[in-house]
Amino acid sequence: MPRTAPAQALHEALFADERTGAWAVLDGASIEGLPAKLKELAPQHTCLYRGELAPDVAAAAPYLARLEADHPFTEWVLDEGWADHWGIFAVAPAAADLRAMRKHFRTFLLVRNPDGKVVYFRYYDPRVMRVYLPTCNAKELAGVFGPVRSYLMEDEDPATLLVMSVRDGKLHRRGVEVAAGRWTGRG
């Protein structure tokens, strides 16, 4: 089955450099049956929450999955999830492993709100991440990016693939039109 134009552009962006690996942080609250799909298609994955979870919590939890270029799970996520805020994508060094990436992405699951209360931070929702990153200072960006070279996600207009990276302590935000299904970016 041919890929949709956004899926083709995202695939090219995620797998453009063999020195990097692709990851997805997926929102179980936005993807009906995500735990079952992870079990069925069996990508390398883990839940970002710890411990034994009640079924309703497991269904809505965030999951980290390594994406492989021609894996059925990757094809499913790229083809079905675009424009439905299923999650965010990350490009990191190829040597990054599941354990290290899980540790990184767990770092900012809980934050303090202005009242000092600890709350869950749903950064893996692209509607949140694309608004949050531009508010970060250089130190905060270093923490959020850690081993991640770039984050990719749908923009407010899903005809645009949003690519965010950090250079010299500053956020670089670039939109790439995906209607043609071709990745025209670099890096």
C-alpha positions in Angstrom: 0.0 0.0 0.0 1.5 3.4 -0.9 2.2 5.8 1.9 0.2 9.0 2.3 2.0 12.2 1.4 2.6 13.2 5.0 3.7 9.7 5.9 6.2 9.7 3.0 7.7 13.1 4.0 7.9 12.0 7.7 9.5 8.7 6.7 12.1 10.5 4.7 12.8 13.0 7.5 13.1 10.3 10.2 15.4 8.0 8.2 17.5 10.4 6.1 20.7 9.7 8.0 21.9 6.2 8.8 23.9 7.6 11.8 20.6 8.3 13.6 17.7 6.4 15.0 14.1 7.3 15.0 11.7 7.2 18.0 8.1 7.9 18.7 6.6 9.0 22.0 2.9 8.0 21.6 -0.1 9.1 23.5 -2.3 6.2 24.5 -5.1 8.7 25.4 -5.2 9.7 21.7 -4.7 6.2 20.1 -7.4 3.7 20.7 -6.0 0.3 21.5 -2.3 1.4 21.5 -1.1 -1.3 24.0 -2.8 -4.0 21.8 -1.2 -2.6 18.6 2.2 -2.6 20.3 1.8 -6.2 21.3 0.5 -7.2 17.9 3.2 -5.5 15.8 6.0 -5.8 18.4 8.3 -2.9 17.8 10.9 -2.3 20.5 8.9 -0.3 23.0 8.2 0.5 26.6 5.6 2.4 28.7 6.9 5.6 30.2 5.0 5.0 33.4 6.5 2.7 35.9 5.2 -0.4 37.5 2.1 -2.5 37.1 -0.7 -0.3 35.7 -4.4 -0.7 35.9 -5.9 -1.4 32.4 -7.4 2.0 32.0 -4.2 3.7 33.0 -2.1 1.5 30.6 -4.5 2.3 27.8 -4.0 6.1 28.3 -0.3 6.0 29.1 2.5 7.4 27.0 4.7 4.8 25.2 8.1 5.1 23.7 8.8 3.0 20.5 11.9 2.7 18.3 10.9 3.1 14.7 12.5 1.0 12.0 12.3 2.1 8.4 10.2 -0.7 7.0 8.6 -2.1 10.1 4.8 -2.6 10.1 4.5 -0.6 13.3 6.3 2.4 11.8 4.1 2.2 8.7 1.0 2.1 10.8 2.0 5.1 13.0 3.1 7.2 10.0 0.1 6.3 7.9 -2.7 6.4 10.5 -1.5 8.9 13.1 -0.8 12.1 11.1 -3.1 15.0 12.0 -4.6 13.2 14.9 -2.0 14.3 17.5 -0.9 10.7 18.2 2.5 11.8 19.5 5.9 13.3 18.7 8.9 11.9 16.9 12.5 12.2 17.8 15.8 11.7 15.9 18.7 10.7 18.1 22.1 9.0 17.5 21.8 5.5 16.2 23.6 4.2 19.3 20.9 5.4 21.6 19.1 2.5 23.2 15.7 2.0 24.6 16.8 2.2 28.2 18.6 5.5 27.8 15.8 7.0 25.7 13.2 6.0 28.3 15.2 7.6 31.0 15.4 10.8 29.1 11.7 10.9 28.2 10.7 10.1 31.7 12.6 13.1 33.0 9.9 15.6 32.2 6.7 13.5 32.7 6.0 15.3 36.0 6.4 19.1 36.5 5.3 21.6 39.1 2.5 24.0 38.1 2.6 27.7 39.2 0.8 26.7 42.4 3.7 24.2 43.2 1.5 21.2 42.6 3.1 18.2 40.8 1.2 17.4 37.6 1.6 15.2 34.6 3.1 17.1 31.6 1.7 15.8 28.3 4.7 17.0 26.3 4.2 14.1 23.9 1.1 15.7 22.5 2.3 17.8 19.5 -0.2 20.5 20.4 1.6 20.9 23.7 5.2 20.4 22.5 5.1 22.9 19.6 3.8 25.6 22.0 6.1 24.6 24.9 9.5 24.5 23.2 9.6 28.1 22.0 9.1 29.2 25.7 12.3 27.4 26.8 15.6 29.1 27.7 18.9 27.5 26.7 19.2 25.4 29.8 15.6 24.1 29.5 16.2 23.3 25.8 19.3 21.4 26.7 17.3 19.3 29.2 14.3 18.7 26.9 16.6 17.8 23.9 19.2 15.8 25.8 20.3 13.1 23.3 17.6 14.1 20.8 18.9 15.9 17.7 15.5 17.0 16.5 11.8 16.7 17.3 9.3 16.2 14.5 5.6 16.7 14.7 2.5 17.9 12.9 2.1 21.6 12.9 -1.2 23.3 13.7 -1.9 23.0 10.0 -1.2 19.3 9.4 0.0 20.1 5.8 3.2 21.1 7.6 5.7 18.9 9.2 7.3 20.9 12.1 11.0 20.1 12.8 12.6 21.6 15.9 16.3 21.4 16.8 18.7 23.4 19.0 21.8 25.2 17.7 24.0 27.4 19.9 21.4 27.2 22.7 18.6 28.5 20.5 15.6 26.7 19.2 15.4 26.4 15.4 11.9 25.8 14.2 11.3 24.8 10.6 8.1 23.9 8.8 8.2 21.6 5.8 5.2 21.3 3.5 4.2 17.6 3.3 1.4 17.8 0.7 3.8 16.6 -2.1 5.0 13.8 0.1 8.6 14.7 -0.3 11.0 15.7 2.5 13.0 18.7 1.2 14.9 19.5 4.5 18.4 18.7 5.6 19.8 17.4 8.9 
